């Protein structure tokens, strides 16, 4: 199942109208690579990406069937939003990440304007950190992920990567300093600190 057409055939739903069939097939052509890259960067495998994309296409297909369905954003953003939500659910189910409960949304209504502003700034900073993570080397990304996301010790990271514990300590420090410099020098960070 190496090419896109083979992958699509696994998902193909019987009795779709030709127009809808083409639309879902185009989802694979347009968005599978982005979804795959997101999954691979966030603790997933190629098989996870394939499975998730099938779920994503089914969700989208069901939405398209609703007569009152309307996308309030671009199709790409909508697809990516579904992807992120489905993948976060998978990670939560695997106990890799925790997600706030339903009361979190209800509590948003009670936030003051200042709290909303602070959360927007926090979200902007998180986005900046994520963009910075995409710009650093794979080696740095792996060490930072293991150290801070999976909470592994330098000794455990050394065992997983094949480097010495001392090398990991030095490399982690240098990676963090490099990221810090990239973040502090970015225009987004300067705007957030005005």
C-alpha positions in Angstrom: 0.0 0.0 0.0 2.6 2.5 -1.0 0.9 4.7 -3.4 -2.0 7.1 -2.7 -4.5 5.3 -4.9 -4.0 2.0 -3.0 -4.4 3.9 0.3 -7.6 5.5 -0.9 -9.1 2.2 -2.1 -8.9 0.9 1.5 -11.2 3.7 2.5 -13.5 3.9 -0.5 -17.2 4.0 0.6 -19.7 2.2 -1.6 -22.5 4.0 -3.3 -21.0 7.5 -3.1 -22.0 9.9 -5.7 -19.3 10.5 -8.2 -18.9 14.1 -7.1 -18.6 13.1 -3.4 -16.3 10.3 -4.3 -14.0 12.7 -6.2 -14.1 15.2 -3.3 -12.9 12.6 -0.8 -10.3 11.3 -3.2 -9.0 14.8 -3.5 -8.7 15.0 0.3 -6.0 12.4 0.1 -4.2 14.2 -2.7 -4.4 17.6 -1.0 -4.1 16.9 2.7 -2.7 13.4 3.4 1.0 14.6 3.5 0.2 17.4 5.9 -1.7 15.1 8.2 1.0 12.4 7.9 3.7 15.0 8.9 1.6 16.2 11.9 1.2 12.6 13.1 4.8 11.7 12.6 6.0 14.8 14.5 3.6 14.0 17.4 4.5 10.5 18.5 2.8 8.7 15.6 3.7 6.3 12.9 2.8 6.1 9.2 0.2 3.5 10.0 -1.3 5.9 12.6 -1.4 8.6 9.9 -3.2 6.3 7.5 -5.7 5.1 10.1 -6.3 8.7 11.3 -6.8 10.0 7.8 -9.5 7.3 7.2 -11.3 8.5 10.3 -10.9 12.1 9.3 -12.3 11.4 5.8 -15.3 9.6 7.4 -16.0 12.5 9.8 -15.7 14.9 6.8 -17.9 12.7 4.7 -20.6 12.6 7.4 -20.4 16.4 7.7 -20.8 16.8 3.9 -24.0 14.8 4.1 -25.7 17.3 6.4 -27.8 19.8 4.5 -26.9 22.7 6.8 -23.2 21.9 6.8 -21.0 25.0 6.2 -17.3 25.5 6.7 -16.5 28.8 8.4 -12.8 28.6 7.5 -10.8 27.2 4.6 -11.2 23.5 3.9 -7.5 23.0 4.7 -7.9 24.6 8.2 -11.1 22.6 8.8 -9.4 19.3 7.8 -6.3 20.2 9.9 -8.6 21.0 12.9 -10.3 17.6 12.6 -6.8 16.0 12.3 -5.5 17.7 15.5 -8.6 16.8 17.5 -8.7 13.2 16.4 -5.0 12.8 17.1 -5.2 14.4 20.5 -8.0 12.0 21.3 -5.8 9.1 20.2 -2.9 10.3 22.3 -5.2 10.8 25.3 -6.6 7.3 24.8 -3.0 6.0 24.8 -2.3 8.0 27.9 0.4 10.0 26.2 -1.3 13.4 26.7 -4.0 14.6 28.9 -6.8 16.9 27.6 -9.1 19.1 29.7 -12.6 17.7 30.4 -15.8 19.2 29.0 -16.1 21.6 31.9 -13.1 23.4 30.5 -15.3 24.8 27.6 -18.1 25.8 30.1 -15.5 27.6 32.2 -14.4 29.7 29.3 -17.6 31.7 29.5 -16.6 32.9 33.0 -13.2 34.3 32.0 -12.7 38.0 32.2 -11.4 39.9 29.2 -7.9 40.1 30.9 -7.8 36.3 31.3 -8.8 35.8 27.7 -6.0 38.2 26.6 -3.5 36.3 28.7 -4.7 33.0 27.2 -4.3 34.3 23.7 -0.8 35.5 24.5 0.0 32.0 25.9 -1.5 30.4 22.8 0.7 32.7 20.6 3.8 31.7 22.7 3.0 28.0 22.4 2.5 28.4 18.6 5.9 30.2 18.5 7.5 27.4 20.4 6.0 24.8 18.1 7.2 26.7 15.0 10.6 26.9 16.6 10.6 23.2 17.2 10.0 22.7 13.5 13.2 24.8 12.7 15.7 23.0 15.0 17.6 19.9 14.0 15.9 16.4 14.3 18.5 15.5 16.9 17.6 18.5 19.1 13.9 17.9 18.5 14.2 14.3 19.7 16.2 15.2 22.8 13.8 18.0 23.8 10.8 15.8 23.1 12.2 12.9 25.2 13.3 15.2 28.1 10.3 17.6 28.4 7.4 15.9 26.8 8.0 12.3 27.9 9.9 13.4 31.1 12.9 11.1 30.4 16.1 11.5 32.4 19.4 12.2 30.7 20.4 8.6 31.4 17.2 7.2 29.7 17.7 9.5 26.7 21.3 8.3 26.4 20.1 4.7 26.4 17.4 5.5 23.7 19.8 7.5 21.5 23.1 5.7 21.9 24.9 8.8 23.1 26.6 9.2 26.5 24.7 10.8 29.4 27.2 13.7 29.5 26.7 14.3 25.7 22.9 14.4 26.2 23.2 16.9 29.1 25.4 19.2 27.0 23.3 18.7 23.8 20.1 19.4 25.7 21.5 22.6 27.1 22.8 23.8 23.7 19.5 22.9 22.0 17.5 24.8 24.6 19.8 27.8 24.3 19.5 27.8 20.5 15.7 27.6 20.8 15.6 30.3 23.4 17.6 32.6 21.1 15.4 31.9 18.1 12.3 32.6 20.2 13.6 35.8 21.8 14.8 37.1 18.4 11.5 36.4 16.7 9.1 39.3 15.8 6.2 37.5 17.5 8.0 37.3 20.8 8.9 41.0 20.6 5.2 41.8 20.0 4.1 39.7 22.9 6.5 41.5 25.2 5.5 45.0 24.4 
